[in-house]
Amino acid sequence: METQMSYKLAPLMTIHKKVFLCMLLGQMACSYALGIAGTALTQASGPLGLNSFWIGLIGAGTLIGLMGSIVVGNLADHIGRRILFNLDMILFTFISLAQFFVVGPVSLFILRIALGLMIAIDYTVGSALLTEWLPDKLAAKFQSYLIIFWSIGFVASYFVGSAMTNLGSEMWKWIFMSSALFGAVAAIVRIVLNVPESPEWLTTVGKKQEALKLIHTQVGAEYSLPIVEQGEAEKVSWSELFNKHNRMNTLVGSVFYGCQVFPYFGVSIFIPILVKNMNMGNSGASGTIYNIFVVVGAIVGVIFFDRVSRRAFLLTTFYVPAVAVIGMIILQNAPIVITIILFSIFALGMAASVVAENPYPPELFSARLRASGVGAVIAISRIGAALGTFLLPIIVDRFSAYTALGVCAAVLLCGGLFCQLYAPETSSK
């Protein structure tokens, strides 16, 4: 009888490309929806009578919704990845469209939270599905490639939003609603391609024969399941993430992610507010330069991610932007060109840091706990992201832009130090 190889050792095939395409379109839709909030809220502040508190709270709404990923991840470990993955972008599109009909800050805030929950599904379930379908040697690399597309969607929101400003008092509704276009494209592609369930998940819930049939259909008859440890068919409980075997990895994933997204989202979403209050010259030009370096940083991060160890990558992407921010604070009265250079280094470093967000958390957990683990990490980290987005406009309004940057620098240094002490090396995975 011919020995069969694990499907995780297969070369790149059509099924892998389908999963990746569906995932990257979802990533672009999610990042666009996150990024568009800053420009839209700047336009909506007058019609809705928003103060800095409401601007920060609504801006953080999607990130608050993302905290639901801890529930979504556990649900995906119970019912599977496929249903949630294919339904997600359909609901995302309808919620995006509903933003056009808001009548006040409360209804807009609720819809932003709902949109964040859809993003939580895509981040959590999509990450697990991609990791479990792709060959081992390609999984981390393709996860890192997603960041380029995520960054393109995020930066596109800035340019699209800027192009739509000053076109009427109701234009802010159209700016918010524009994320529906990205969501609709992702939803249609997922319906057409109909990505199948994860074989690894099927195995962990005792459906080995169904998983084998799926592998033979999608990858080839010469491939089989990887060896699964005994007991992996046991039910998943999210409390396992905090037992003595998993709690440190859960904590590392949460702290690294949270300290990273606090400054990233706080600065990137409200870049129009921040640059107007700094020594940056023309705020439109400065925002454009920042967003260009966000895309450049994502590409640079992808290039270096698999060429250095995971720990070295994490530490570099914490300390480099921290030094750049501290430089901006110390040299705030320096020539504009110095500030712009340092701000560009900060943008490049923060964008590169995001590359680790897709591949690193799944590497911290076994297949049985992966969706729950990634979901918990995303949920806990959203506290940092929501706080950064909520606090930045308030701090700028009540203190100064440089005070806000000082808080960002402190968070980056804390994250770097924690990872230096506790982050495990997962490159071999």
C-alpha positions as CSV (number, residue, x, y, z in Angstrom):
1,M,0.0,0.0,0.0
2,E,1.4,3.4,-1.0
3,T,2.3,5.7,1.9
4,Q,0.2,8.9,1.9
5,M,1.7,12.2,2.7
6,S,0.1,14.8,5.0
7,Y,-1.9,17.4,3.0
8,K,0.1,20.0,4.9
9,L,3.1,19.0,2.8
10,A,1.4,19.5,-0.6
11,P,2.6,22.2,-3.1
12,L,0.5,25.3,-3.7
13,M,-2.8,24.3,-5.4
14,T,-6.1,25.8,-6.5
15,I,-7.8,25.3,-3.1
16,H,-5.0,27.3,-1.4
17,K,-5.4,30.2,-3.9
18,K,-9.2,30.2,-3.4
19,V,-8.9,30.5,0.4
20,F,-6.2,33.2,0.1
21,L,-8.2,35.2,-2.4
22,C,-11.3,35.1,-0.2
23,M,-9.3,36.1,2.8
24,L,-7.4,39.0,1.2
25,L,-10.7,40.6,-0.1
26,G,-12.1,40.3,3.4
27,Q,-9.0,41.9,4.9
28,M,-9.3,44.9,2.4
29,A,-12.9,45.4,3.3
30,C,-12.2,45.2,7.1
31,S,-9.3,47.6,7.0
32,Y,-11.2,50.0,4.8
33,A,-14.1,50.1,7.2
34,L,-11.7,50.7,10.1
35,G,-9.7,53.5,8.4
36,I,-12.7,55.4,6.9
37,A,-14.0,56.3,10.4
38,G,-11.5,59.2,10.9
39,T,-12.3,61.0,7.7
40,A,-16.1,60.4,8.0
41,L,-16.2,61.5,11.6
42,T,-14.3,64.7,10.8
43,Q,-17.1,65.5,8.3
44,A,-19.9,64.3,10.6
45,S,-18.8,66.3,13.7
46,G,-20.8,69.3,12.6
47,P,-24.1,67.7,11.4
48,L,-24.2,65.3,14.4
49,G,-22.8,67.8,16.9
50,L,-20.0,65.6,18.0
51,N,-17.5,66.6,20.6
52,S,-14.1,64.9,21.1
53,F,-15.7,62.3,23.4
54,W,-18.2,61.1,20.8
55,I,-15.6,61.3,18.0
56,G,-13.3,59.0,20.0
57,L,-16.1,56.7,21.1
58,I,-17.6,56.2,17.6
59,G,-14.1,55.9,16.1
60,A,-13.4,53.1,18.6
61,G,-16.8,51.4,17.9
62,T,-15.5,48.9,15.4
63,L,-12.6,48.1,17.7
64,I,-15.0,47.5,20.6
65,G,-17.0,45.2,18.4
66,L,-13.8,43.3,17.6
67,M,-13.7,42.2,21.3
68,G,-16.5,39.8,20.3
69,S,-13.8,37.7,18.7
70,I,-13.3,35.7,21.9
71,V,-16.9,34.4,21.5
72,V,-16.6,34.1,17.7
73,G,-13.4,32.0,18.0
74,N,-14.9,29.6,20.5
75,L,-18.0,29.3,18.3
76,A,-15.8,28.5,15.3
77,D,-14.1,25.8,17.3
78,H,-17.5,24.2,18.0
79,I,-19.5,24.6,14.7
80,G,-16.6,25.0,12.2
81,R,-15.0,27.7,10.1
82,R,-16.9,27.6,6.8
83,I,-20.4,28.8,7.8
84,L,-19.2,31.8,9.6
85,F,-16.6,32.7,7.0
86,N,-19.1,32.6,4.1
87,L,-21.8,34.5,6.0
88,D,-19.6,37.2,7.4
89,M,-19.1,39.5,4.4
90,I,-22.8,39.4,3.6
91,L,-23.7,40.8,7.0
92,F,-20.8,43.2,6.8
93,T,-22.2,44.7,3.6
94,F,-25.7,45.2,5.0
95,I,-24.4,46.9,8.2
96,S,-22.2,49.2,6.1
97,L,-25.2,50.2,4.0
98,A,-27.3,50.8,7.2
99,Q,-24.9,53.6,8.3
100,F,-26.5,55.8,5.6
101,F,-29.7,55.9,7.6
102,V,-28.3,56.9,11.1
103,V,-30.0,59.9,12.8
104,G,-27.6,60.4,15.7
105,P,-24.4,59.4,17.4
106,V,-25.9,56.5,19.4
107,S,-27.3,54.7,16.3
108,L,-24.0,55.2,14.5
109,F,-22.0,53.9,17.5
110,I,-24.2,50.8,17.6
111,L,-23.7,50.1,13.9
112,R,-19.9,50.6,14.2
113,I,-19.9,48.0,17.0
114,A,-21.9,45.6,14.8
115,L,-19.4,46.2,12.0
116,G,-16.6,45.4,14.4
117,L,-18.1,42.1,15.2
118,M,-18.2,41.2,11.5
119,I,-14.5,42.1,11.3
120,A,-13.9,39.9,14.4
121,I,-15.4,37.0,12.5
122,D,-13.2,37.6,9.5
123,Y,-10.0,38.0,11.5
124,T,-10.6,35.0,13.8
125,V,-12.2,32.5,11.5
126,G,-10.4,33.5,8.4
127,S,-7.0,33.3,10.0
128,A,-7.7,29.8,11.4
129,L,-9.1,28.6,8.0
130,L,-6.1,29.9,6.1
131,T,-3.6,28.5,8.5
132,E,-5.3,25.1,8.5
133,W,-5.6,24.8,4.7
134,L,-2.3,26.1,3.5
135,P,0.8,23.9,3.5
136,D,3.0,24.3,6.5
137,K,5.9,25.9,4.6
138,L,3.6,28.5,3.1
139,A,1.1,29.3,5.9
140,A,3.1,32.0,7.7
141,K,4.3,33.6,4.5
142,F,0.8,33.9,3.0
143,Q,-0.5,35.2,6.4
144,S,2.1,38.0,6.2
145,Y,1.2,38.7,2.6
146,L,-2.3,39.6,3.7
147,I,-1.0,42.6,5.5
148,I,-0.1,44.2,2.2
149,F,-3.7,44.0,1.1
150,W,-4.9,45.0,4.6
151,S,-2.7,48.1,4.3
152,I,-3.9,48.9,0.8
153,G,-7.5,48.8,2.0
154,F,-6.7,51.0,5.0
155,V,-4.8,53.6,3.0
156,A,-7.5,53.5,0.3
157,S,-10.0,54.7,2.9
158,Y,-7.9,57.8,3.5
159,F,-7.7,58.8,-0.1
160,V,-11.3,57.9,-1.0
161,G,-12.5,59.7,2.1
162,S,-10.4,62.8,1.3
163,A,-11.7,62.9,-2.2
164,M,-15.3,62.8,-1.0
165,T,-15.0,65.6,1.6
166,N,-16.5,69.0,1.1
167,L,-19.1,67.7,-1.4
168,G,-22.1,68.5,0.8
169,S,-23.3,68.3,4.4
170,E,-24.6,64.7,4.0
171,M,-21.4,63.4,2.4
172,W,-20.3,61.9,5.7
173,K,-23.0,59.2,5.3
174,W,-21.7,58.2,1.9
175,I,-18.2,58.1,3.3
176,F,-19.2,55.7,6.0
177,M,-21.4,53.6,3.7
178,S,-18.6,53.2,1.1
179,S,-17.2,50.2,2.9
180,A,-20.2,48.3,1.5
181,L,-18.6,48.2,-1.9
182,F,-15.5,46.3,-0.6
183,G,-17.8,44.0,1.5
184,A,-20.0,43.2,-1.5
185,V,-17.1,42.2,-3.7
186,A,-15.7,39.9,-0.9
187,A,-19.2,38.4,-0.3
188,I,-19.8,37.6,-3.9
189,V,-16.4,36.0,-4.4
190,R,-16.9,33.8,-1.3
191,I,-20.3,32.7,-2.5
192,V,-19.0,31.8,-6.0
193,L,-15.8,30.0,-4.8
194,N,-17.6,28.3,-1.8
195,V,-14.5,27.6,0.3
196,P,-14.9,24.2,2.0
197,E,-14.5,23.4,5.7
198,S,-11.1,23.0,7.4
199,P,-9.9,19.3,7.4
200,E,-7.9,19.9,10.6
201,W,-11.1,21.2,12.4
202,L,-13.1,18.2,11.1
203,T,-10.5,15.9,12.5
204,T,-10.5,17.5,15.9
205,V,-14.3,17.0,16.2
206,G,-14.1,13.3,15.2
207,K,-15.0,13.6,11.5
208,K,-11.9,12.0,10.2
209,Q,-13.5,10.3,7.2
210,E,-15.2,13.5,6.1
211,A,-11.9,15.3,6.4
212,L,-10.1,12.6,4.3
213,K,-12.7,12.8,1.6
214,L,-12.3,16.6,1.5
215,I,-8.5,16.3,1.2
216,H,-8.7,13.7,-1.6
217,T,-11.2,15.9,-3.5
218,Q,-9.4,19.2,-3.1
219,V,-5.7,18.2,-2.8
220,G,-5.3,14.7,-4.2
221,A,-5.7,11.0,-3.4
222,E,-2.0,10.7,-2.5
223,Y,-2.5,13.0,0.5
224,S,-3.9,12.3,3.9
225,L,-4.4,13.9,7.3
226,P,-1.5,14.9,9.6
227,I,-0.9,12.8,12.7
228,V,-3.3,14.1,15.4
229,E,-2.5,13.8,19.1
230,Q,-4.7,11.6,21.2
231,G,-7.5,13.4,22.9
232,E,-7.9,16.1,20.3
233,A,-11.6,15.3,19.8
234,E,-12.4,16.6,23.3
235,K,-14.6,19.6,23.5
236,V,-13.0,23.0,23.5
237,S,-13.3,25.4,26.4
238,W,-12.0,28.9,26.3
239,S,-10.9,28.6,29.9
240,E,-8.2,26.2,28.6
241,L,-6.5,29.3,27.2
242,F,-5.7,30.4,30.7
243,N,-4.5,27.1,32.2
244,K,-0.8,26.6,33.1
245,H,0.0,25.3,29.7
246,N,-1.5,28.1,27.6
247,R,-1.9,31.2,29.7
248,M,1.6,32.7,29.0
249,N,1.1,32.3,25.2
250,T,-2.4,33.9,25.5
251,L,-0.9,36.7,27.5
252,V,2.0,37.3,25.1
253,G,-0.4,37.3,22.1
254,S,-2.7,39.8,23.8
255,V,0.0,42.1,25.1
256,F,2.0,42.2,21.8
257,Y,-1.2,42.8,19.8
258,G,-2.7,45.3,22.2
259,C,0.5,47.4,22.6
260,Q,0.9,47.4,18.8
261,V,-2.6,48.5,17.8
262,F,-3.0,51.2,20.5
263,P,-0.7,53.7,18.6
264,Y,-1.4,52.2,15.2
265,F,-5.1,52.8,15.1
266,G,-5.1,55.9,17.4
267,V,-2.7,57.7,15.0
268,S,-3.8,56.2,11.7
269,I,-7.6,56.6,12.1
270,F,-7.3,60.2,13.3
271,I,-4.4,61.3,11.2
272,P,-6.3,64.4,9.9
273,I,-6.8,65.6,13.5
274,L,-3.2,64.8,14.6
275,V,-1.3,66.4,11.8
276,K,-3.3,69.7,12.1
277,N,-1.9,70.0,15.6
278,M,1.7,69.3,14.9
279,N,4.7,70.9,13.2
280,M,3.8,69.2,9.9
281,G,3.1,72.0,7.4
282,N,0.2,71.2,5.0
283,S,-1.9,68.6,6.8
284,G,-3.2,67.0,3.6
285,A,0.3,66.5,2.2
286,S,1.5,65.1,5.6
287,G,-1.4,62.7,5.7
288,T,-0.6,61.5,2.2
289,I,3.1,60.9,3.1
290,Y,2.1,59.0,6.2
291,N,-0.3,56.7,4.3
292,I,2.3,56.1,1.5
293,F,4.8,54.9,4.1
294,V,2.1,52.7,5.7
295,V,2.0,50.7,2.4
296,V,5.8,50.8,2.1
297,G,6.1,49.6,5.6
298,A,3.8,46.6,5.0
299,I,5.9,45.6,2.0
300,V,9.2,46.0,4.0
301,G,7.7,44.0,6.9
302,V,6.7,41.1,4.6
303,I,10.2,41.0,3.0
304,F,11.9,40.8,6.4
305,F,9.4,38.7,8.4
306,D,10.6,35.3,7.2
307,R,14.3,36.4,7.1
308,V,14.6,37.1,10.8
309,S,13.4,35.3,14.0
310,R,9.9,36.1,15.3
311,R,11.3,37.6,18.5
312,A,13.7,39.9,16.6
313,F,10.9,41.0,14.3
314,L,8.6,41.9,17.3
315,L,11.3,43.8,19.2
316,T,12.4,45.8,16.1
317,T,8.9,46.8,15.3
318,F,8.3,48.0,18.8
319,Y,11.5,49.9,19.5
320,V,12.1,51.6,16.1
321,P,8.7,53.4,16.0
322,A,9.1,54.2,19.7
323,V,12.4,56.0,19.0
324,A,10.9,57.9,16.1
325,V,8.0,59.1,18.3
326,I,10.3,60.2,21.1
327,G,12.4,62.0,18.5
328,M,9.3,63.9,17.3
329,I,8.5,65.0,20.8
330,I,12.0,66.1,21.7
331,L,12.5,67.8,18.3
332,Q,9.0,69.3,18.0
333,N,10.5,72.7,17.1
334,A,12.9,71.4,14.6
335,P,12.5,72.1,10.8
336,I,9.4,70.5,9.3
337,V,11.5,68.1,7.2
338,I,12.9,66.5,10.4
339,T,9.4,66.0,11.8
340,I,8.1,64.5,8.5
341,I,11.1,62.1,8.3
342,L,10.6,60.9,11.9
343,F,6.8,60.6,11.3
344,S,7.5,58.5,8.1
345,I,9.8,56.2,10.1
346,F,7.0,55.8,12.7
347,A,4.5,55.0,9.9
348,L,6.9,52.5,8.3
349,G,7.7,50.8,11.6
350,M,4.1,50.5,12.7
351,A,3.0,49.2,9.3
352,A,5.7,46.6,9.3
353,S,4.7,45.5,12.8
354,V,1.2,44.6,11.6
355,V,2.8,41.8,9.5
356,A,3.2,39.7,12.6
357,E,-0.5,40.0,13.6
358,N,-1.8,37.3,11.2
359,P,0.9,34.5,11.4
360,Y,2.2,34.9,15.0
361,P,-1.0,34.4,17.1
362,P,-2.0,31.1,15.3
363,E,1.5,29.8,15.9
364,L,1.0,30.2,19.7
365,F,-1.8,27.6,19.8
366,S,-2.5,24.0,18.8
367,A,-5.0,23.3,16.0
368,R,-7.7,22.3,18.5
369,L,-7.5,25.7,20.4
370,R,-6.4,27.8,17.4
371,A,-9.6,29.7,16.6
372,S,-10.4,30.2,20.4
373,G,-6.8,31.3,21.0
374,V,-6.7,33.7,18.1
375,G,-10.2,35.0,19.1
376,A,-9.1,35.6,22.7
377,V,-6.0,37.4,21.6
378,I,-7.8,39.6,19.2
379,A,-10.6,40.4,21.8
380,I,-8.1,41.3,24.6
381,S,-5.9,43.3,22.2
382,R,-8.9,45.3,21.1
383,I,-8.9,47.0,24.5
384,G,-5.7,48.6,23.5
385,A,-6.9,49.5,20.0
386,A,-10.2,50.9,21.3
387,L,-8.4,52.9,24.1
388,G,-5.9,54.4,21.6
389,T,-8.7,55.4,19.2
390,F,-11.0,56.7,21.9
391,L,-8.3,58.6,23.8
392,L,-6.3,60.2,21.0
393,P,-8.8,62.9,20.0
394,I,-9.6,63.7,23.6
395,I,-5.9,64.0,24.6
396,V,-5.2,66.2,21.5
397,D,-8.2,68.4,22.4
398,R,-7.4,68.8,26.1
399,F,-3.7,68.7,26.1
400,S,-1.7,68.5,22.8
401,A,-0.8,66.3,19.9
402,Y,2.7,65.7,21.4
403,T,1.1,64.5,24.7
404,A,-0.8,61.9,22.6
405,L,2.4,60.9,21.0
406,G,4.1,60.5,24.4
407,V,1.4,58.1,25.4
408,C,1.9,56.1,22.2
409,A,5.7,56.0,22.9
410,A,5.1,54.7,26.4
411,V,2.8,51.9,25.1
412,L,5.3,50.9,22.4
413,L,8.2,50.7,25.0
414,C,6.1,48.6,27.4
415,G,5.1,46.2,24.6
416,G,8.7,45.8,23.4
417,L,10.0,45.2,26.9
418,F,7.3,42.6,27.6
419,C,8.0,40.7,24.4
420,Q,11.7,40.8,25.1
421,L,11.1,39.1,28.4
422,Y,8.3,36.6,27.6
423,A,7.6,36.2,23.8
424,P,8.3,32.6,22.6
425,E,10.2,31.9,19.4
426,T,7.8,30.2,16.9
427,S,9.8,30.4,13.7
428,S,10.1,26.6,13.6
429,K,6.3,26.4,13.4
